Amino acid sequence: MLIAGVVIETLPGRAPEVALRLASRGGVQVKGGDGDRRLAVVVSAASGAELERWAEELVRDDEAVLGVFPTYVGEDERA
């Protein structure tokens, strides 16, 4: 299992609503945000390709999301 820490950039003022949508998804943990346009999120997936697909789909499908920026990727040793 891979985990990735990402920063999600949203339209101004939209981070709280995006956080609510993300919190309902499996494999996604919202860790924090600035209350305006940035979220700190940890995502887990079976492969790097799956992580990449998740980010691409999020940007494509959520009009409030401007970008997903990885900060780290590693293996979850507990899995």
C-alpha positions in Angstrom: 0.0 0.0 0.0 1.3 3.5 -0.9 0.5 6.6 0.9 0.9 10.2 -0.4 0.7 13.5 1.3 -0.7 16.1 -1.0 -1.7 19.8 -0.9 -5.0 20.5 -2.7 -5.5 24.0 -4.0 -9.1 25.1 -4.4 -10.9 28.2 -5.6 -10.9 30.9 -2.9 -13.2 30.1 0.0 -14.0 26.6 -1.3 -11.6 24.5 0.8 -14.1 23.7 3.6 -16.7 22.2 1.2 -14.0 20.3 -0.7 -12.8 18.9 2.6 -16.3 17.6 3.4 -16.5 15.9 0.0 -13.1 14.3 0.4 -13.8 13.1 3.9 -16.5 10.8 2.6 -14.1 9.0 0.2 -12.3 5.8 1.2 -8.5 6.0 1.5 -8.6 9.8 2.0 -7.8 11.6 5.2 -8.1 15.4 5.4 -5.4 16.4 7.9 -6.0 20.2 7.9 -6.2 23.3 5.9 -6.0 27.1 5.9 -9.8 27.5 5.9 -9.8 29.2 2.5 -8.1 27.5 -0.4 -5.6 24.9 0.7 -6.0 21.4 2.2 -3.5 19.0 3.6 -4.6 15.4 2.7 -3.2 11.9 3.0 -4.3 9.4 0.3 -3.7 5.7 0.3 -3.8 3.4 -2.8 -2.5 0.1 -4.1 -0.1 1.7 -6.6 1.4 4.9 -7.9 -0.8 4.7 -11.0 -3.9 4.6 -8.7 -2.7 7.7 -6.8 -2.1 9.5 -10.1 -5.6 8.5 -11.4 -7.2 9.7 -8.2 -5.6 13.1 -8.5 -6.4 13.5 -12.2 -10.1 12.5 -11.5 -10.3 14.9 -8.6 -9.2 17.9 -10.7 -11.4 16.9 -13.6 -14.5 16.2 -11.6 -14.5 18.8 -8.9 -14.9 22.3 -10.3 -13.6 23.8 -7.0 -10.3 22.0 -7.2 -7.5 23.7 -9.1 -4.7 21.3 -8.4 -3.2 18.4 -6.4 0.4 18.8 -5.4 2.3 15.9 -3.9 4.6 16.5 -0.9 5.7 12.9 -0.2 5.0 9.3 -1.4 6.0 6.2 0.5 5.0 2.7 1.5 2.7 2.1 4.5 4.7 -0.4 6.5 1.6 -1.2 8.6 -0.3 -2.6 5.6 
